[in-house]
Structure formats: C-alpha cells, structure tokens
Amino acid sequence: MRRPARMALYASMATLGSLLGCVLLFLLARKVEEAAFHKKVGPRGEAIRHWVVRNGFGGILVAAMLPPPTPFKFFVLAAGVFEVPLVSFASAIALARAIRYFGVGYLAVRYGADALPYLIRHKLQVTVFVIAFVTVSYAVSRLILKERAQYAAKHLKQ
C-alpha cells in the first residue's frame, strides 16, 4: 500500500517464492515411493492421487487456488509421486499463485488505506463472510475429495 508502483514486483516475488518452494517439494516427492505417500497423507491419499492423475494441470491449478485449510501440500506431493510432468505442474502453480498474489496486490493498491477503516466499520459482516467463505471452500474441497475417493474405490474393485 505504501509503494503501489512496486506491487507487480512484490506479487512476482511472492509468486516466484511459492513456485520454487512447490517445485522443490515436487522434486523431493519424486524420490518418495507411493507407499510412503499414502502413509503420510492417510485415507485421503487415494482421492488426491485420483484427482492429480486424472486432472493434471487443471487439478493442480484448482488445488493451488483453494484457500486454507485445504491440504495443498498433499497435492504437490501427489504430483511428484505420480509423475505429473514438471512443466505442467510448474505452469499450474505459477498461474494459480500469480492470480492469487496479483489479485491481493490489486486490491491493496485499489483500496489502499481505505481498506482498514472499512474492515473496522464492518467487522461483523466481514467476519461472517470470511467464516462462510472458508467453510464453503473447505466443504467443497472435502466433497471433491470424497467423490473422487468413492469413484476410485469403485473402479479399483472392478
């Protein structure tokens, strides 16, 4: 907010830092066996594996855009373990993080110092909205993983 002209630099650095961290974890996961992945992730492992293998670029893009408390690092691990192409993986992460960080940067530049007084004046509404948004996002991510797990379990039996 203090240096709006640097917003693109800050958003780019945040995007690059996130991308590098994810690629490092991805490369480490390539060295891990599938059994170790399932042991670390637990019962959601099969759903995450199915999501990543089936959806590739789009699956990673969507997972990277979901807000916390979505277990994003599990998707990064799964992409490495199940050998999603590195270029596809890195492209999805870079795009998702750029959208997130440039979006936040835009809002900071656009609303600047007016954002804090607005949030203070409307703290109840903002709190309810944030809680509702996180709850709905979490429920949607759990529903996606549950449906994928059921789909995978059904097809593994056949």
Secondary structure, DSSP 4 states (H G I P E B T S, - for coil): ---GGGHHHHHHHHHHHHHHHHHHHHHHHHTS-HHHHHHHHGGGHHHHHHHHHHHHHHHHHHHHHSPTTS-HHHHHHHHHHTT--HHHHHHHHHHHHHHHHHHHHHHHHHHGGGHHHHHHHTHHHHHHHHHHHHHHHHHHHHHHHHHHHHHHHHHHH-
